[in-house]
Amino acid sequence: MAASTPPSPWLHRFAVLAAACTLALIGVGGLVTSHGVGMAVPDWPTSYGYNMFYFPIRLWEGGIFFEHTHRLFAALVGLLTSILAAWLWARETQGRARWAGFAVIILLVAALGHRGSGNTSGGAAGIPVHFKILAGVLPVLLIFAVVQTVRTVGALRWLGMTAFFAVIFQGILGGMRVALYQDQLGIFHATLAQLFLVLLAALALLTSRRWQEMRLNSGEAPVSCRVRAALAVATLLVFVQLLLGATMRHQHAGLAVPDFPLAYGRLWPATDATMLTAINQNRTDVRGYNAITAAQIHLHMAHRIGALLALAAVVFAVALARRDVRAAHWPRGLAAAWLGLILCQALLGAWTVLSNKAADIATLHVLLGALNLVAGSLLFLCAGKLRGTGEKSPVETDSPAVAASPSPVVKSIDESHR
């Protein structure tokens, strides 16, 4: 936001609402995976042949309840993100540029909203042609928006557009995972959900008055490069953990290693053919999971090791951050909250194993993982704002020229800012 455009408390509140609903959506998605009901509604974009928005409530039973609720919640998040993107675009553009942005948003929302009725058996044949076109076009639009976000440093309109393109692509990716029955798409769908939450949380931060007012006081030492590097590494390790967790959850094998802190009574379990045969023969879980493989056991152990690395990295980064950030700055409290979150996350990871992957515990583990990623990302942004180099932070927005400067690539869309 430019200095000529004062912070809007209502815009900030709306961004917080969108981020909170996204976190809830991740929780509902976690319940779908934890209960193993991702295919309870086998067709998409319809629901048993109905337009998703007209699916009778009387049919919301068992796994259908979780899966259909997930779809409706996704539609809500998509609507909120569309409004947020339009709001940001309107604040930073005028004239033909403003109307061009509105036209893109309306066109894509209308295309996504046209779901119709179709084949209840699912499969690629049931996917409308315009959804297949969108699946190919949206990655291009998403990359374009990211590039423009970098080019128009300080403006938020393209960051909002990035969120808008991402939420539509995320919805299509989730639908394709159902229609094509591809667990690999489920992994990408879960990973993109985490990144999308970080993006909305960043927008909530950047539209806040606290962000606008946060600056180094006279004579105060800046946050060092060492602290920012430690925060970046810790946040990256948390993201890798979430990626490993999503991969484990979408293999539908339950717990590859059911005991903790040991693994089949050892520090590192054997994975030879004899051991695997014994493991699968002695399983008492009746939920119809796939057979456990050596690769899944190694992945599970990598997730445990990654948890230790992430925990150590966060503790180290928080210690450095609290040393550099003075008590007068609220990010110091955020650092303490991150430490508490990562400790709870480690305990929930152990509880997930000991509870035999109980759906509510596993889902809470997913939610806390998302909050850890958000906390690390926001703290990294705050450290950048307090680095005190005399240069503008890539996310600072206090220069009218920055928000108004056009990119050669988008002169046709940002014509009003020439």
N, C-alpha and C positions, 0 to 999 in steps of 0.2 A: 504494500500500500504506500502510496506517495504521501509526502508531508501535507499536500493540499487535500488529501482525502483522509480525514481523521478516522481513527479506529471506530468501528461500529460495534457496540456491545451486543446487539441482536445478531449480527453476522457471526460474531464469536460464539454466542450461545447456540446458534444453529449448527455451526461446525462441530461443537462439542456434542450436540444431539446426534449428528450424523456419525461421529466416531463411536459414541456409546452404542448406537444401534448396530454398527458394524461389529463391535465386540460381542454383542448379543447374538448376532448372526453366526459368528464363529462358534459360539457356544452351542447353538442349535445344530450347526453342521457337525460339531463334535459328538453330539448325542446321536445323530444319524449314523456316523461311522462306528461309534462305540456299541450301538445296538445292532450293527450289521444290517441296516435296513435301507441302504442306499438304492437298492433296486425295488423297494416296496411299490413305487410308482414307475413302471417300466418304460413309459413313453415320455417324450419331450419334443416340443414345448407344451404339449397337451398333458392332461392328467387323466388317464383311462379314457381318452377320447374327448374329454371335456376341455373347453377353454379353462386354463388354470384358475382364472378368477371366478368361474362359475361352478367349480367342482363342489358337489353337494356336501354339506357338513355331515350328513348322516353316514357318509362313507369314510369319514376320518377315523379309522379304527386301527389299532395296533401300530405297525411300522409305517403305515400310510400317514398317520397323524404327524410323526416326526418329519418324514420326507416332504409332505405337502406344506407343513408349517415352515420348513426351511425355504421352500420356493417362495412362499408369500413374504417371508421376512426379507429375502433377497430382493424382491420387487420393491419393498419399502425402502431399503437402503439405496437401490437404484434411483428411486424417485427423489430421495433426500439429496443424493449426490448431484443429480441433474439440477435441482434448484440451487444448490450451493455453487455449482459451476456457473450457472447463469447469473447469479448474484455477483460473484467476483468479476465476471466478464463485463457486466453492466457498470460496475464501479470504476473500471479502468479503461473503458472504451466509450466511443460515441459515434454517431453517424452511421455510415455504411458498415464499419467494422463491427459495431455493436449488433446490428441486424444480421450480419453474416454469421456471427457466432451463435445468435439465437436460432437462426435457421438450421444450422448444423445440429444443435441440441434437440430441437423439435423433431427434425427428420429422423434422427436415430432413435429417439424415444418412441416415436410413432411406429417405426419399423420393428422395434423390439416388443412393443405392446400388441402388435398384430400376431396373435398366437393361433387362433382358429381352432378347429377340431380335426382330429386326425386318427392315425393308426394306433390302436391300443396295444399292439404287440411291440411297439418301439422299433428300434433299429434305424439305420441311416435313411431308409425309405420314408420314414415319418417326419423327417426334418424338412421344413419348408425351404425352398430355394433361397429366399432372401436371408435366411439365417446362415446358410452355407457361404453366401457372399460376404456377409458381415464378419464371419469367422476369418476370412482372408483379408478383409479391408482393415479391420480394427487394429491388428498388430502394427500396420503401417501408420495409422493415425496415432497410435500410442507412442511410437518412436518419434514421430513428427512433433507431438506435443512435448515430449521430454527434451528434444533438441531446442524447441522454442523457449522452454523454461530456463534452459542454460543461457540462451542468447539474450533473453529479456531479463537479465539478472535484477532481482529486486521486485519484480511484478508478481502478482499472485494469479493473474487471469489464466496463464498457461498451466500453472500448477493445478488450478481447478479443472481445466480441460483434461489434463493428464488423469486426474481422478475420475472424471466422467467417462473417458474412453476405457479406462481400466475396469470400471464397474460393469460396463456392458460386455467387455471381453471376458470378464470373470463369470458373468452369468451364462454366456454362451459356452464357455469352457466346461462349466459344471453340467450344463445340459448335454453337451457332446459326450461327457463321461458316462452319462446314463444311457443315451441313445446308442452309443457305440460299445458300451460295456467295456471300457478301457480303464483299468485301475491306474495306469500310468498317468492318464489325464487327471485322475483324482489327486495325485501327488502334486502336479502343477497347480491345480485348482486350490488346494490347501495352502501351498506356498504363496501364491499370488494374493490370497486372502490376507495373509500376515502383512505383506508389503503394502497392500491397499489400506489396511488399518493404520500403519505407520504414516502413510501419506495423509490420511484424514486427520490423524492426531497432530501432524506437523501443521496442517492448515489451521487447526484449532489454536495451536500455539502462536502461529504467525499473525493471526487476527486478533490476538488478545492485547489488552492495554499493558499487561505486565511485560510482554515482549517488547513493546514500543518503548517502555520506560527503563528497560534493563540496560545498564551501561556501567563501565568502570568509573569509580569515583576518583577524584583528584589524588594523585600519589599512590593509587592502588596498583599492585602488581597484576599484570595480565595472566590469564590462564596459559600455561606453557604448552609447547608442541608435544612434550612428553605426555601430558595429561590427555590431550586430544587424541594422540595415537593410542594410548591405553584404552580410552573409551571406544574408539573405533574397533580395536581388536576384540574387546569384550563383547560389543554388540554384534560383531560378525560371528563370533563363536556361538552366541545365543541363536542367531539366525540359522547357522549350520545345524544346531541341535534341533530346531524346529523342522528343518528339512529332513533330517534323519527320522524324527518322530513321525512325520507325515508319510514317509516311505514305509515305515513299520506298520502304521495303522491301515494303510491301503493294500497290504498283502493278505489280509484276512486270514492270518495264521494264529491269531490270539497271542499269547506270550511265548516267544521262542525260548525264553529262559524264565521259568516260573518261580525261582527262589531268589532270595536276596538276604544278605549282601554277597553270598557266594553264588556260583552258577553251576547248577547240578552238583553241588558239594565241592566245587573246585574254584580256584581263582580264575581259570580260563577253561571252559568245558571242551571235552573231546568232540570231534565232529566226523568221526569215521562212520562207515556204513553201519557197523554193528550198533554203535551208540545211537544213531539216528533211528534205526529200526526199533530199538528199545524205548526210545523217547516217545515215538508215535504210537506204539502199542500200549504204553502205560498211561496215556493221557486219559483223564477222567472228564474233561470238558465235553459237553454234549451239544455245543452250539454250532457244530458243523463247519469248523474252521478247516482251512487247507492244511496239508501235512507240513510239518516243520522241516526246513532244509538247513544245510550247513551255512548257506549264505545268510539266512535269516538270523541264525545264532550269532554269526560274526557281526551282522548289522546291529543286533541288540547290544552286544558287548561294546561296539564302537559308540553307541548312544550313551552307555554308562560311562565310558572313558571321557567322551565329549562333555558329559555333565560335570565331571570333576574339573576339566579344563576351563569350562565356562564359569563355574563357581569361583575358581581361583582367579580368573581374569577379572571378573566383576568385583571381587573383594579388593584386588589390587587397584583397579581403576577408581573405585569409589574412595579408597583411602587417599589416592593422589588428588582426586577432585575436591574432596573436603578439605585437604590441606591448602589447595590453591584458591578455592572459592571462599570468599569471606562470608561470615555469618549474615551480613546484610543482604546477601543475594539468595532468593528463594530456590535456585537450582541446588543449593547445598542440601536442602530438605529433600529434593527429588533424588539426590544421590543416596541419601539414607533410605528412602523408600525403595529404591532399586535393590539395595542390599537385602532388605527384608523380603522383597519379592523373590529374589534368587534363592534365598535360604528356604522359603516356603515351597518353591518349585522343586528343589532337591528332595525335600521331605515327601511331597506329593508323588514324585517319581517312584520313590521306594514304596509308598502306600499303594500305588497303582499295581505294582508287581505283587505285593503281599495280599491285595484284595482280589487277586486273579482277574485284574483288569475290569473291575466294576465300572459300569457305564458312567455313573455320576463322578466317581473319582478320576477316571481317565479324562472325562470332559473338563473337569476343573483343572487338571494338569495342562490341558491344551490352552485354556483361557489364561492361566497364569503365565504360560510361555509367551503368549501374545503380549501380555502386559509387560513382561520383561523386555521384549524387543522394543516396545514403544518407549519405555523408560530410558533405555540405553540410547535410542535414536534422538529423543528430545534433549537428553543431557548433552549429547554430542553437539546438537545445534546450539544450545546455550553456551557451551564452552567456546564455540566458534564466535559467538557474539561478544564474549568477554576476552577474546584473545588480545585485544588492544594493540594491533599492529599499525593502526592508522589507516588501514585499508578497509573497504567495505566488505562485510561478510556476504557470502553468496546469497544469504536469505534476508539481509537487512533491506528495509523498504522505506528509507526516509529521504529519497531523492526523487522529485517529480520528473527529472530528466530520465532517470533509469526506467521508471514505469512507463514513460511515454515513448522511449526510443524504439524504433521499429527494427525488425530484422529484414534483410534483403529477401529472405525466403517468403516472408509473410506480408510483403508490402500490399498485396491485394486485399488482405484481411484486416491489416492494421493501418489502412489508408488514412484514417483520421488522426494518426499520431505522427504524420510526416512533419 
